[in-house]
Amino acid sequence: MIRAVIVDDEPKAIQGLSWELTNFSKDIEIVRTFTKPEEALLFLKINTPDCLFLDIQMPTMDGFQFLDQLNNRDFPVVITTAYDEYAIKALKHEAIDYLLKPIDSDDLSATIDKIVKYNSRGFNSDKMEELLMNFNRPISNKKVTLSTDGKLIFLNIDDILFVESDGNYSTIFLKDNQKMVVTKKLKEVNAILPDLEFFRTHNSFIVNLTKIKEFLKTDGYVVMESNHKIPVARQRRSDFLEKL
């Protein structure tokens, strides 16, 4: 039996999801529901469910802030939201799945299958590689997983200076003048890198914000610690300055 916890500030949303879950699977039991994320955090500090269904937009604490405060998580998290703009951020927080409200029956059924597989740890090597590539380690570990030359590389984000697009590939510029080419488009690399430390300044570049030496506003580019000059697109400059 899969013991599930639901956190959502809307009681009607909890009621609807509870009904869907219990009617779609005889293997799921809703052990607790919470409309206040603070109360859910207290519960999860001393209780470990088999899965957590978590709403994103909540007034006192959003779902991502909730996950940041959730220590020693050893259960799958499913993000539920009415807004599709949070998909990439959900991946960065290692959510096992992402359900868009109103929840589609087929999507929910697929999510339940993922929960079962996660809890059984029944991954073969291909599935494990896929999991590592799409759902990276928590940001606190300061590593990302990338695939290159038929192998997985666990890379310290502090070693990354910037990333440059090369069509269907991306070149990662590292410390000590090293480079790494990965078979991912820039937008895919951008989805993997933590947005607290990285920013896409241009269609062709992502920079590590902690490795910037100068920002020349008039010319519209940054100078990295390696002295590389990276352009900052005009339409992205205000967002870039907010990140600094």
Steps between C-alpha positions, in 0.01 A plus 500: 500500500634843398454754779449845348499851647334795324594864561277762335356822639166435325279242678302434181822415315595255776156344488514460121850353495420263786199372311701453180782317677283261696286424195792447264698269720410261779864517607492865613397613846473871586651511849495876554399820322609853582384844395779665699853415380651582840295223661599259222868571562462414868328175409763403242784560742393195699301304240607358165223439247539307176423809292410866528261694275593866533330812369728783386302819549421536868469835678733462800763274342520382140575139415864560411565682828334204668737254332801712591405463867433130474812323623594136442229440242487133403168480318377609157340843458233577243442867422138605441418843359269686266795670331734327255779757544643312799592179317872570469529617859321184611768292328773694674340421835503132407126455478427157356207636300299814422120503479314791345160585649235398414676167522464272200413138578765355270767728648403397851513133409852546359603686816380217722711258294804722556437507875478121510825463305676758714404330824587156371835637380444280196716701263716335237818677390325690220228625732754601760697700243180668385413587859845645563492703181151643538477541875833621628632485853373760747657841457655478846733226370643747246521243222325444168492188285591525133550245223800515268696243298272218611547560871347698785698784651421630849617858475551751779303809406773714654732377223270635226573850368250519217330293231485581129251365248626305200182396322390164639805498727622721782854585602561534874795722590663392824771623729863461390407558134328162468203442270235231481260439210166340589229368271234734632354822367558810709140508624542144631818593685324808634226278643759296689708783648371658824350841433640643822850487354442507124330737257441484126626839389455436129352242263850354470638535854442401863729650764589404854401812695764433764777507236428845358779753541342803333177611333539775242152650476569725202652226288258235626730217594657339804864413556550162662784403734663337196480840321252366246249765394140374494217708349189586698198540274326835539164343584661293776701770673241605757447137607876450504555798730234369739691173527830664591 
